[in-house]
Amino acid sequence: MGLGVGIVGLPNIGKSTTFNALTKAQNAESANYPFCTIEPNKAVVPVPDNRLSELAKIVNPERIQYSTVDFVDIAGLVKGASTGEGLGNQFLSNIREVEVILHMVRCFEDENITHVEGDIDPLRDIEIIESELIFADIQQLDKKIVKLHRTAKSDKTARAAHEFALELKEHLDDLKPVSTFAKKDDDIFVELDKELRFLSNKEIIYGANVDEDSLLEDNEFVKKVKAHAKEVGAEVIVLCAKIEEELCGLEEEEANEFLADLGIEESGLNKIIHTAFDKLNLISYFTAGVLEVRAWTIQKGWKAPKAASVIHNDFEKGFIRAEVIAYEDFIACKGENGAKDAGKMRLEGKDYIVNDGDVMHFRFNV
């Protein structure tokens, strides 16, 4: 399942360094000048999940397969991107293809790393990027309004859509993002968003890139970002991209010791991955056998037959029932047989809504 997270921000704020660490590979060029990333780099990133290791201790499989999240490193935007500055139109179209935005913000000072705006001001940087997203949405909506106007006189549906689009345009003209528009539940809006994929309607996670000294105690830049995020209902993850890149070259045990020495329980990148997975409205269920212990990625709220389809379409077509053991019960009973003996295995039908962490086995007939 490939639902994407786009990493955006001004040039030279740590986007590509973060991407390198996320992918554990140096496949996104980092350089001290704008636009070193022109084509979007894409990577499929495993979702860290200790539950798989615990399942593997019991089952002893040949391999472990994690759920994944697609990350896209999108080239640095600048003021005027919506009008083509800095190859902006191309970059904005890349953002349109993702579902969630990871907005990286520079929250450290370093005279050796230039800033495209000349100094460090995270709120200004956020405003620049998010204003460009709004301007791009206005351009898209203006084109749609012209089309709707042509048919509005003879088509009631087009007339209603035209009036609705004008109201949304007025909202955007006040430099308010689509995400704060009051009528987002309206069917007309749903259709417009499906067609135009409004940039300023996407879920945002702020990544505050700090120096090592600010990892344990927020500096003034981070405090400002967190205050802004609270106003707009977004989450902030504080990380030091440079340290995260160093961590990716270490073995797991060494990395954990390094984090412990820094006084940190979990790396910023793991927090980003888990938060992105949640913002994409995703969960995992597990299959556990001698060949593999595997996490399967599904949307929250999916029923058992739909969940089975991510293994194979035939599982959905010929679905009979699902054998389900809650993860906690599987561990406590030391496996499937123990769970059966303890009466912890359930037989669920077509209307069963799968829970995160369910250990499942599907019965089907095609």
Order of alpha helices (4+ residues) and beta strands (2+ residues): beta-alpha-beta-alpha-beta-beta-alpha-beta-alpha-alpha-alpha-beta-alpha-beta-alpha-alpha-alpha-beta-beta-alpha-alpha-beta-alpha-alpha-beta-beta
